Each structure stands twice: as C-alpha cells, then as structure tokens.
C-alpha cells in the first residue's frame, strides 16, 4: 500500500484533536462493494456513495482545528490517496492520516484486528490530545474507550438525528 500517508502534525502535546472516520455505514449506506468491472458501487436501491458527507461537513464547521484520520477499509483496499480524494475538499483539508499504513504492521495482522483495536493502535502511535471515532462497527471496542465511539446504524449512518447529536456532544468535549 501507500508509503508516506501521514502529514506532519504535532503529537499529543501539540493539542491534536482527531475524529477517526469510517466511510461505509457512516457517510453512506453500508452495502458497498467493489469489483474490477464496475468499481466501487452501492447495492442499496435509492442510496448513493457519500450522500451524508454534507452532514459531517456541517457538524465539523464550528471546529476548524479538528482533524480526520481515516479508519475505513477503503485505505487498505484501494489506497490512502484514493480514499482521501473521495471526500469533499473541506474534509480532505482535515485529513492527517489513516489507521492503516504498512510501515509498522502487515496487512494480514491489520485485517485480523477489530476496528476498535485498529483505532487504539493509531491513538497510541499518534498520541492525540483528544479523539473520538464515528463507525458502524462496535465489535472489539475496549470497554475503557467505548465512550469515544459514536456508533452508527449500517443503513442510516450519520443521517440519523441521534447520531448527529452524539457527534455534537463529542465535539463539545474538544472545546
């Protein structure tokens, strides 16, 4: 996979505030598939890729210092640059890295970690001052950090008003 997918950012002492962001089941319905003939596509009728991205832009707007770390399988399957380019320019500007990188962990080992373990490994490596995650995968999140997870539903992602309120509450903690 891609080398050098990290921006130079201050570590914990620098006040880094991070939102770990999944795509599938968060920014759009979870029924996303890839094949070599038609590429990445969504199988849920009436749904489109990244349809709820404007919701996240609006939620983050009052918090210009919040950065994004991609915690989506899109980075591992395609590449960091590919996944980042799928976001709007406003969200791209916030992206500082991804949980998957091949400098310290093999793809097989990463694939066998729960999403919670993947995020926690990045938290230990990146050492942000504060962080939370938006994800539809709650399996394997350590109990000590479940309060930092905004869990979404596979079908409604961040379009759900309760989820949006939970994201607001997480962001308020950053003030």
N, C-alpha and C positions, 0 to 999 in steps of 0.2 A: 504494500500500500504506500501511501504518500509519506515522504520524509518532510520534516520541517513544517508541520501544520500548526505550529504554535506561534502566536505573536509574543513579542517581548512585553511582559506585563509584570507589575510588581507582585511579589508574593504577599502572603497574609499581612505582614506589617505594612504593606502599601495600601491596605484598605480595599482590596479587590472584592467586589460583590458579584456573585455568579448565579445565573439561572441555568441549570442543566436542562437541556431541551431535547425531547424526543419528537419525532415527526408523526409517525403512524399512530392513530388513536388520540392524537393531541391537536395537530394543525389540520387534520382531515381524518376521515373515517379510517379504521384500521385495516380494511380489506384491500391492501395494496400489494401488488405482485410485480415481478419483473421476469421478462423472458427476452431472449435475444432478438426475436422478431418484432415485438411491439414495444419493447422497453418497459418502463415503469408505468403502471396503469392501476386504476382503482376499479374494483368489480362491483361496488355497491351502486345500484341504479340511482341516478339523481345526485350523486356526490362527485366532487371534483378535488383534485390534489390541491392542498394548501388553501382550501376555501376559508379556513378560520384564521389565517395569518393576520388579517387586519385587526382581529380581536386582540392578538398578542401585541401588535404594534401600539394599539391604543392603551392597553394596560401598562406597557413599559414607558410610554411617553413622559410621564411625570418623573421618571427615574433615569436620567441620562447616563448615570455612572454605572448602571447595571450592565454586566457583560454576559454573553451567552457562551456556554460550552456545549457543543453538540454531543448528545448521548443517544444518537439514532443509529440504527444498523445501516443506514444509507452510507455512512462514512466507511464502514468496513466493507460493504458490498461494492460500492462504486469508488468513492474517494472523498477526502475531506473537501477538496476544492469543488467537486461536483455538488456535494450536499450543501455547502455554503452558498453556491450560486443559485440554488433553488429558492433561497429566501429573498425577500424584498431587499432593496438597497438599505433601508433603515435598519433591518435586522442584521444584514450582513456586516454593517459597520460595528455592531456589538460583538460579533463572534471573535473569540480569542483562542479557540482550540476545540479539541474533541476528546472524549474519553478514550477512544481507540487511537492508538499510534503504535507503530511497530518498533520503536526504539527500545522499549522495556518489556514488552510482552508479546508472545507469539499469538497468532490469530486463533489457533486451536484452544489455547488457555483462556483467551478473552471470551471466546464463544461459549465456554463452559462455566463462565461466571454469571451470576444473576445480575440483572440491571442494577440493583442496589449495590452489589459488590463492585461493579464497574465504576459507578459514580463515586463510591467511597474511595476506591483506589486513586481516582483522579483528585479527589479532595485532599488526600494525604500527599500526593505529589505536588499539586498546585498550591495548596495551603491558602485558600481564600479567607478573607476576614469574615465573610458570611456567605451563605449559599442556600439554595433550595432547588428542587427538581420538579419538573412537570412531566409526568409519564403515565401511560396506561398500564404499566407492568409493576404491580406491587409485590410480586413474589420475591423473596430473598432480601427484602429491605431489612437491615438490622433494626431491632426494636428501638435502640438508642437514637435512631435517626428517622424514624417514621414521621416525626413531627415536621420534617423538612421535605416531605413528599406531598405534592398536590396530585392526587390520583384522579385520572380521567377515565371516562367510560369509552370503550372501543368505538362506539357508534356516534357519540356526541362530542367527544374531545373537549376543547375549551369553549365550545359554543354554549355549553351548559352554564347557566347563571350562577349556580352554587360554586362551580369550579372557578369561575371568574372572581367571585368574592373571596375564595380561598387564596387565589393568586394575589389579589389586592392585600390581603392580610399578611402574606409572606413578604411582599414588597414594603409594607409599612414597617416591618421589623428592621428593614435596612436603614431607616431614617435615623 
